[in-house]
């Protein structure tokens, strides 16, 4: 074989004389290093979360998950950028085709986006389905309760309640606390939608839903007062101002909002609407039944609005939001954990409008099945529309 060089090929200096960044190996080696860094972050974060979960340190658990996720996204993003550079024959030295390792790094970046939906989903289901809530490090933020009738004014006659078990009024106050916190959650939703450039229809819906939650909180605290005669209302709620900020990247912020609206809006409020409708049928008190019917109608409308936000975010954010929603879909639990006391969890208080665990679980499963079918259809239609 002729040892002479190809006469049509430009002379190439020895490898040691090439300027930094023009060689093949650094690109491949850098992608590999970033790939293994990302893999190590996943393993270490998982092990730390297992240890903290076993020790019952919920706040630390979520903090480590957040730190691990940040490191994962950072290393994966750098790896994706390097892989994309290596995949471009015009940029990579010698016109090399992307290696298997480069393609793995690119896939890892997609997994990082799916992790957005995973984390939002797990955080939204820590305490069970309670509608749209504010959370910090995975913990639901609720206002304290103090004496006062500001949120517990008599709104309707509550005659005919009869003898009720001790603790029933406290459960209605707990419902009122979650409804009060939802006012702040919808206020934040309104701000998020405005910051992301949402159309007036969505901003109006979020604003109106927040007004519904004010009425819900008043009805719950008024009902609790009618049950035990104690006037109590939500106190100052400064924690409502200490919620995490959205990502500065518009697409990532859209992904976060889409996953949050999917869980808190479509799933949690959808399940709550179903449970409230069933409770209205089982309730033996006409005044409480009237409250339950109003709550069910409003929560059902809020769930529909949650889907509207999901679809708008998907249209605006494209494949980034699509990956986050796919991640959320993969980790939806089949079960719902109850936090109610034993008498209420047993279903014995359903005659007074407090759902038992069996009812909440059944309606959660129904709402989950509806969500999975609808979201899978939505993602499939988008995939078919964008397929070349």
Secondary structure as UniProt FT lines:
FT   TURN            7..8
FT   HELIX           15..17
FT   TURN            20..21
FT   HELIX           24..54
FT   TURN            55..56
FT   HELIX           58..87
FT   TURN            89..91
FT   HELIX           93..95
FT   HELIX           100..124
FT   STRAND          135..136
FT   TURN            137..138
FT   STRAND          139..140
FT   STRAND          145..147
FT   TURN            150..151
FT   TURN            159..160
FT   TURN            166..167
FT   HELIX           168..195
FT   TURN            196..197
FT   HELIX           200..228
FT   STRAND          232..234
FT   HELIX           238..241
FT   HELIX           250..260
FT   HELIX           261..269
FT   HELIX           270..282
FT   HELIX           286..317
FT   HELIX           319..330
FT   HELIX           342..345
FT   TURN            346..349
FT   HELIX           350..352
FT   HELIX           357..386
//
